[in-house]
Amino acid sequence: MKQQKIKRIFNNSAGIDIGSEKNFIGIEGKEVKSFNTFTEGHLKAIEYLKENNISTVAMEATGVYWFSFYELLEEAGIEVYLVNGREAKNVPGRKSDVADCQWLQQLHSYGLLKRCFIPDDITRQLRTYIRLRRDHIELSSQHILHMQKAFNLMNIKLHNVISDIKGVSGMKIIKALISGIHNPEELVLLCDKSILKVKRNEVIASLKGNIKEEYIFSLKQALEAYEFYQSKIEECDKKIEKLLELINQDKESIPDITQAKHSNSRNSLQVDNLHEHLMKLTGGKDPSQITGLSDKTLMELIAETGVDLTKWKTAKHFTSWLCLSPGKNQSGKSNRRGKSYKAHSKAGQIFRNCANSISGSRHTALKGFYNRVKSRRGPMIAMKATARKLAVLYYNIMVYGAAYVEQGVMHP
């Protein structure tokens, strides 16, 4: 039987290796050419591609270096295949920037590279604000720890008595300490009535400490840094609100929308009519009704994946992209332990976080599912399996309009 040759799919193709200082472009039959990574260099590279009638290029997703070049290529009308570097491994003995771009071009010309998911421009804007907001939350939490450290240095144990020192009562006491009020009898009066009723004596005892000027200064610095990041979170919320209003300005209101879940989280998005905005975005589909999800997590997921999940053919494709599918490395009849990779997308981590919250819940079907898997395979596998189940439920609601109904812990 005559062996068939692989057909070339993209004739006018190029490979681009992205770097922090130089970009290397490989075109078949030509020497590799390099361009600097300034905007001027990007524009010259695009001119070079157009001169050679290049209509499609492939490049690896290297950090954030690819982002600006990708947008300029997109605006110039050149089709860009952004690929995962792990899936475009170089052949042995050719590991250099020059060889990389040639190898990418060769693989791309035969259609052997799988394209990464890149959302539309509006979703990318939303993603930027959401990720920036998440960074501010993480940084602000570090300064809460700095406040607790300052308390420990003074042997003030308020954080052992009051569960949340960044609450109203805790913040009043911290600001009073910084202003010079150090008498526990005066400070305890700043607490809420519910705390005074149950823990008055404990709070007074916890506020007696070895107060020194340098420790108060540390407490003040930590408070100022915490409030700074809180103000930045508020600014992100305002930007998100304006963008949602822009996206939904021409969309009709959704009749009979589901009721929003109540959230006690201090990190909830402070956006007016957030649930209504989300329902307009999804066309009335409400994945936030799934146990473990909320309007905040739905907003984060939309910022990562967009609203149209039909880009993934099935729920299995979706969970595979999230790195939540069970791994398999089989040769013949023997199963071998393969390499395990962390979730390569932020969306996968969001589902894992939701699964983590379910593991501490009660009387829900998903908690029952988590317990059954945990009893057989352990907590780590159970967490991943629950995250995958959440992702499948999310996909089915967003694509098929299915509804989620909680049926209790005994539901299989």
Secondary structure by P-SEA (a helix, b strand, c coil): cccccccccccbbbbbbbcccbbbbbcccccbbbbcccaaaaaaaaaaaaaacccbbbbccccccaaaaaaaaaaaccccccccccccccccccccaaaaaaaaaaaaaaccccccccccaaaaaaaaaaaaaaaaaaaaaaaaaaaaaaaaaacccccccccccccaaaaaaaaaaaaccccaaaaaaacccccccccaaaaaaaacccccaaaaaaaaaaaaaaaaaaaaaaaaaaaaaaaaaaaaccccccccccbbbbbcccccccccaaaaaaaaaaccccccccccccaaaaaaaaacccccccccccaaaaaaaacccbbbbbcccbbbbccccccccaaaaaaaaaaaaaaaccccaaaaaaaaaaacccaaaaaaaaaaaaaaaaaaaaccbbbbbbcccccc
